[in-house]
């Protein structure tokens, strides 16, 4: 996982991203390790009340009231909505931050998993919440691709306010060792011999699904999609051998790769992730132009809130 403090510029413009604007100064809340790599969580700016009044969605009230509200926040427990089940990248990141903020705020900050419909159920719950910063949505970039693939009741550009981007990482093509392939070229050869091989993703129509369809079409192979309710369930079935091919974000795959229970064939970023220096990119494996990454972002409700923050 590439943390935002180490973010490199990418030429890829495949997926929408949150605002690229950055405050001139930043202040770390906490640092820790996630799968052996440093995870640094950063507030959106200094002074601290700038971040708090943004999280509280209070830009519509006078400046003096905003300052008073920021100094009082939070006034009750804060709920982090993660719209996927445990086991992927989003859930452990949210729990780490919740634990840190609980200590900082002397208020309980807890994670509520609201999986379903490719993250839409949790997204809509967060968008409908009061814009006071006590309900926070932590979600990957599927929040920006869902409106193009599904009929949903929220507009993320109007109903949600982006607070901070937590991380970026590649999607990774993984296979069960029983499949007997050790490279993307070997997988393509097998797929041509056995059309209709199944591949798992942690959702419906999202960036990981598009990555597989992209390389399959370019290389002339046909694969059948098996959609799970999150990366965690998909990885569990992949490890068990119920499905032999999967594409998901890199972080939850790394321990299984190191243990030898899964083989990783290619990653979708332009350059190799520091966490997976031995795994080639799709471009290195011969699929030119396939560059996609996943980001995880923090959002709060924009319902009835001003947007001048």
N, C-alpha and C positions, 0 to 999 in steps of 0.2 A: 504494500500500500504506500503510495506516495503522499506524504502529508503536505498540507497547503504551504507550510513554511519552506518546503523543498520543491515547490511546483515549478515545472519548466514550461516554457511557452510551447504550444503545439500548433502545427499548421492545420490540424484537423478542424473543420467547421461543421462536422456531421450532425452534432446534437446541440440543441439550445443549451445555454448555460445561464447561471445567475449573473447578476451585475458584476462587471469586472472592476468597478470602482473600489478603491481600497483607501482606508484612512491612512494618514501619514504616520501615525504611531499605533502600536499594538501592545497588548498586555496579556501574557499567558495566564490562564486560570490554573492549570495543572499540567504536569507531564507524567507520562507513564509508558509502559511497554505493551504493544499489541502484536502478538506473534513475533516477538524478538526485535521489533522496530519501534523507535521512539514515536510516540503519539503526543503531539502538543496541541492542546485546545486553546484557541485564542478568542478573546472577546473582540467585538467589532471595532472598538476604538477606545481611546483614553480622552477625557475622564470616563470613569466607569458608568456614571449616570447616563452617558450618551448611549451606551449599549442597553441599559435598562429601560430607558424611555422608548427606544426602538422596539425592544422585546415586548413592552407593555402596549404597543400600538397606540400611543397617546399623543400623536402629533397634532390631533385636531383640537386639543385644549390649549389654553394660554401657556406661555413659556414658564411662568412662575408655578403654575399647577403641574406642569410636566416635571419640573425639578423636584417638587414635593413628592409626586407620585414615584419618581425614580428612587428617591431616597428611602421610601417606604417599601418598595418592592423586594421580595414578594410578601404579600399579606396572608397567604394561605399556601398549602401544598401546590407544587407545580407538576403538571402532568406532561410527560413526553409521550407523544403518540408515535409508535413505530408501526407502519402499516404492513408489516411482514412478520412471520413467526420467528422465533429464535433460531440461530444457526447460521445466519448469513453475516454480512459485514455491518449492517445498520444497527442491529440489536446490541452487540457488544460495545460499539462506539457510544450509543445512547446511554447504556448502563454505566459506562465509565464516567461520562460527563455528569450524569445524574448524581452519582456518588460524590463527585468533586463539588458540585454545586450545593448539595445537601449540607456539606461541611461549611461551605463559604456563607450560605444564606441562613443557616440555623432553621431552615424549613425543609420539610420532606420534599424531595424531587424524585418522582417515580416514573417507571416506564410502563406503558400500557400497550401491549401488542394488539393491533386491530387489523389482522390480515384479511385478504379477500379482494377479488377482482383486480388483480395486478396493482394493489396499493390504493385503489380508488376509495374503498370504504373508509380507511383511516384518513385519507386526504380530505374527504368530505366532512368527516367528523371534526377535524381541525379547522377547516374553513368556516364551519357553522358555529364555532365556539366564540365566546366573548373576546373582543380584541384587547385583552388586558395583560397578556404575557403569561398567564397561568396555564395555558395550553399551548404546547410547542410541538410542531411536526418535524420529525427527523426522517428524511426520506432521500433515496437516490434520485438520479436524473429522470427516472420514470415519471416523476411528477410533471415533467415538461413534454414527454412524448405521449402520455395517455390521451390527451385531448385529440390527438391526430388518429388514434386507433380505436377509441371507444366513445360512446355517447355518455357524457358525465354531466353532473349537475353543478360543477364548479368551474370557474375560469382561474387557473393558477396565477395569471398575470393581474387579475383584479381582486381575487378573494384571498390571496396569500401575500405576505410581505417577506422577502428574503432577508435573513439576518446575517448568516455567515456560511461559507463553504468549509466543511470540515476536512475533506480528503479527496484525493483522486487516485484511481487505480485502474489497471487493465482488466478486461474480461479475459478469461483463459479457457482454452479448449482442453478438456481433461478426458481421459479414457480409463476404463478398468483394465488392469493388466491382462485379464483373460481374453480381451479382444485381440491381443497379439500384435499390436502395432506400436512403433516407437517414434514415429515422425508423422508429420502432416501428409507427406507424400505416400507413406504406407497406408494411412487411413483413406486417402483418396482412391488408391488402387483397390482397397478392400470394398469401398463403397460402390465402385464401378462393377465389381464382381457380384456384390450382394446389394442390389438397389433396395431402398426403403429402410435402411438402418435407422434406428430411433435415436434421437438426442434429447436430452433434458435441459430445461432452463428453469430459473426460479420464478417465472411469471408467464404472462401471455405474450402479447406483441410488445416487445421492449427492445432495448439496444442489443442485448445478448442474442435474442432471436434474429434480429436483423443482421448481426455479424455472421451467424451461421448461414443464413440464406444468401448473404453476399458472397462468401467464399464458395459455397456449394454451386451457385449459379456460374461463377467465374470458372470453376474447375470442372463443371459439367457433371455433377453428381446429384442424386436425389436423397434427401434425408427426411424422416418423419418426426415432427415436433411432438414432444410430451411436455406439457406445461404443468409445473408444480405451483404451490401457493407461496413459495419462497425458496431462496437458495439453500437453506438448511435442509428441508425435506428432499430436495433434488440431490444434494450431496450424499445424504444417507442412503438413498436408493442406488446412487452411483457406486458407493463403496460396497454395498451389498451385492452388486452385480445385477440388480433388477433391470437397470438400463446401463448400457456400456459406454455411452458418450454423453458428455455434458458440457455446458458452457455457463460459467458464472463468474462473479467477481473474484479476484485473486486471493484476498485475505483468508477466507475460510478453507481454501484449497491447500494452502501452504503446509499446514501440519500433516496432511494426508500424503502430500507429495514427499515430504521429508521422511515419513514413515514407510514409504514404498507401497502404500495401498492404492495410490492413483498415479498415473503418468500424465504429465502436462506436455502438450505438443506445441502450442503456440499462444502468444498473447497479443492483444489488439492495439497496444500503444505504439507510437512511432519508434520509441527506443525501449530497450529492455528495462523492466522495472528493477530498481535496486534490490527488491526483495526476491526477485527471480532472475538473477543474472545469467543462469544457464539455459533459460528457456528462450528460444528464438521468437521474434515477432512474426506476424503473418507476412509482413513484407519481406523479411529475411527468408521465409519459407516459400516465397514465390508468388504471394497474393498481393500484387501491387495496389496501393491505395487503401487497403483495409486498415484504417486507423480510427479507433473509437476508444474512449475511456469512460469510466463511471465516476461521477462525483456524488458525494453525500452532502446534503445541505440542511440547514435549519431554517424553518419558516414559522411565522405566527399568523394568526388570522388578520386579514385586512378588512373585515366586515365593519362598515361604518367608520373606519379609521382614515385619517388623512394620509396622503402619500408623499408629503414634503419632508420626510425624515431621511 
